[in-house]
Amino acid sequence: MNYNKFNRAGLSAAFSFYAKALTYPFEEMRHELQHQFRQVEKNIVNEYDNTVASRILDVLNTYQGEEMKDLQGEYTRLFTPHKKKEPLISLRLSDWLKDRPTDELEEQLFEAGISVYSDEYPDFISHILEYFASILQYEDEQTIRNFFDRYLKEPVPALCQEIYKNTNVNFYRECVKGLHDLIHLMQDALDAEDEE
């Protein structure tokens, strides 16, 4: 298997974009999202990369049309625990893995230094997507494929569908559509390579 359907640098920037988009919104986030989009855009080499960049541009344009207070309020409503109650939607990957053990994942995150985040679980989806973005740059293809198959292929689309159903803000709707499409595009490319 190889990643000739994608440019690794562009794919890494795309996962970093969605990792950032699923964090609590703040004023400088627009600039960070624009920077990630430019990284994706400058690494376009084929139709897969172009499709990924187009979806990210849709997300970015939607973000720019939203009021910050609306984004922050919706993030809090969807993802933040309230008065000892679980959040409406959990952003912890372990909650989407269907009772599969996460010991190996936790060990990988610990070794990568992700477990040092003070008030967040290391398996928050934003940390997982950022970790995956980083391994795309330097790990061998089998390691990348194994991580994708175990931790992204099924749980991330399920999370995206739940957010899409429950959000009242267009930005989150566009964001999870884009992330959902990214996972499926990558899966389609990998399946096509397996058939060759």
matplotlib code that plots the C-alpha trace (Angstrom):
import matplotlib.pyplot as plt

x = [0.0, 1.2, -0.2, 0.2, -3.5, -2.6, 0.2, 1.3, 2.0, -1.4, -3.2, -1.4, -2.4, -6.0, -6.1, -4.5, -7.2, -10.0, -8.1, -8.0, -11.6, -12.9, -11.3, -12.9, -13.3, -11.2, -10.4, -7.1, -8.5, -9.5, -5.8, -4.8, -7.5, -6.4, -2.8, -3.8, -5.9, -2.9, -0.8, -3.4, -3.7, 0.0, 0.2, -2.4, -1.1, -4.2, -8.0, -8.0, -6.0, -8.2, -11.4, -10.0, -9.0, -12.4, -14.2, -11.8, -12.5, -16.2, -15.6, -13.4, -15.9, -18.7, -16.5, -15.9, -19.6, -20.3, -20.3, -17.7, -20.2, -22.5, -19.5, -18.4, -22.0, -22.6, -19.2, -20.2, -23.7, -22.5, -19.2, -18.8, -20.0, -22.4, -23.2, -21.7, -23.6, -21.9, -21.7, -24.4, -21.6, -18.4, -15.2, -13.3, -12.3, -12.6, -16.3, -16.7, -14.6, -17.4, -15.8, -12.5, -9.4, -7.5, -4.4, -2.2, -3.7, -3.0, 0.6, 1.1, -0.3, 1.8, 4.9, 4.0, 3.6, -0.1, -1.0, 0.5, -2.6, -3.8, -7.6, -8.3, -8.2, -5.4, -7.9, -9.9, -10.6, -8.6, -5.5, -6.1, -6.4, -3.3, -1.4, -2.5, -1.4, 2.0, 2.6, 1.6, 4.8, 7.2, 5.7, 5.8, 2.6, 1.6, 1.7, -0.4, -2.9, -3.2, -3.8, -6.4, -8.2, -8.3, -9.0, -10.4, -12.2, -15.3, -15.4, -14.8, -17.7, -20.0, -18.9, -19.4, -22.9, -23.9, -22.5, -24.3, -27.6, -27.3, -25.7, -27.6, -24.6, -23.6, -19.9, -20.0, -22.3, -19.8, -16.8, -18.1, -19.2, -15.7, -14.1, -16.5, -15.7, -11.9, -12.1, -14.2, -12.0, -8.9, -10.7, -11.8, -8.2, -6.8, -9.4, -8.6, -4.9, -5.7, -7.6, -4.6]
y = [0.0, 3.5, 7.0, 8.0, 9.2, 11.9, 14.2, 13.4, 17.0, 18.1, 15.2, 16.1, 19.7, 18.7, 16.6, 19.4, 21.8, 19.6, 19.0, 22.8, 23.3, 20.9, 22.8, 25.6, 28.6, 31.7, 35.0, 33.9, 30.6, 32.2, 32.8, 29.3, 27.8, 30.0, 28.9, 25.2, 25.8, 27.4, 24.4, 22.1, 24.4, 24.6, 20.8, 20.1, 17.6, 15.6, 15.4, 13.9, 16.8, 19.3, 17.7, 17.9, 21.6, 22.5, 21.0, 22.8, 26.1, 25.6, 25.0, 28.1, 30.3, 29.1, 29.8, 33.4, 33.9, 33.0, 35.2, 34.1, 34.1, 31.7, 29.4, 29.4, 28.9, 25.9, 24.3, 24.6, 23.2, 20.2, 19.2, 20.6, 18.7, 20.7, 20.2, 16.8, 15.6, 14.2, 16.4, 16.0, 14.7, 13.2, 14.3, 11.4, 8.8, 6.0, 6.7, 5.9, 2.8, 0.4, -1.1, -1.9, -1.6, 1.6, 0.6, 0.7, 4.0, 5.5, 4.3, 5.9, 9.2, 9.1, 8.5, 11.4, 13.6, 14.1, 13.0, 16.2, 18.3, 19.5, 19.6, 17.4, 13.7, 12.7, 10.9, 14.0, 13.9, 17.0, 15.4, 12.2, 14.0, 16.1, 13.0, 11.3, 14.4, 14.2, 10.5, 11.0, 12.9, 10.3, 6.9, 3.9, 3.2, 0.1, 2.0, 4.8, 2.3, 0.4, 3.6, 4.8, 1.4, 1.1, 4.6, 6.7, 4.8, 3.9, 6.1, 9.4, 9.2, 8.1, 11.1, 13.4, 12.1, 12.7, 16.3, 16.9, 15.8, 17.8, 21.1, 24.3, 26.1, 25.9, 25.9, 22.6, 21.1, 22.0, 21.0, 17.5, 17.0, 17.9, 15.6, 12.8, 13.2, 13.3, 9.9, 8.4, 9.8, 8.3, 5.0, 4.9, 5.7, 2.9, 0.4, 1.2, 0.6, -2.7, -3.8, -2.9]
z = [0.0, -0.7, -0.4, -4.0, -4.0, -1.4, -0.7, 2.9, 3.8, 2.5, 4.2, 7.5, 7.2, 6.6, 9.8, 11.7, 10.4, 11.7, 15.0, 15.5, 14.3, 17.0, 19.9, 21.9, 19.6, 20.3, 18.4, 16.9, 15.7, 12.3, 11.6, 12.6, 10.4, 7.5, 8.0, 7.9, 4.8, 3.1, 4.0, 2.4, -0.6, -1.4, -1.3, -3.9, -6.5, -7.6, -7.5, -3.9, -2.6, -4.5, -3.0, 0.5, 0.0, -1.4, 1.6, 4.0, 2.2, 2.7, 6.4, 6.7, 4.8, 7.2, 10.2, 9.0, 8.8, 12.4, 15.5, 18.1, 20.9, 18.9, 18.2, 21.9, 23.1, 20.8, 21.7, 25.3, 24.7, 22.7, 24.3, 27.8, 30.9, 33.0, 36.7, 36.9, 33.8, 30.8, 27.7, 25.1, 22.8, 24.0, 22.2, 23.8, 21.2, 23.8, 24.1, 20.3, 20.1, 21.1, 24.1, 22.4, 24.7, 24.5, 26.4, 23.2, 22.2, 25.6, 25.5, 22.1, 23.3, 26.4, 24.4, 22.1, 25.1, 24.6, 28.1, 29.6, 28.8, 32.2, 32.1, 29.1, 28.4, 26.1, 23.8, 22.9, 19.2, 18.6, 20.1, 18.2, 14.8, 15.6, 16.5, 13.3, 11.4, 12.9, 12.2, 8.6, 8.2, 9.5, 10.2, 7.7, 5.7, 7.7, 11.0, 9.5, 8.0, 11.3, 13.3, 10.7, 10.7, 14.5, 15.7, 12.8, 10.2, 12.2, 15.3, 13.6, 11.1, 13.9, 16.0, 13.0, 12.4, 16.0, 15.9, 12.6, 14.0, 17.2, 16.2, 15.7, 14.1, 10.4, 11.2, 13.1, 10.5, 7.7, 9.9, 10.5, 6.9, 5.9, 8.4, 7.5, 3.8, 4.6, 6.4, 3.6, 0.8, 2.5, 3.0, -0.7, -1.8, 0.5, -0.8, -4.4, -3.7, -2.1, -5.3, -7.6]

ax = plt.figure().add_subplot(projection="3d")
ax.plot(x, y, z, "-o")
ax.set_aspect("equal")
plt.show()
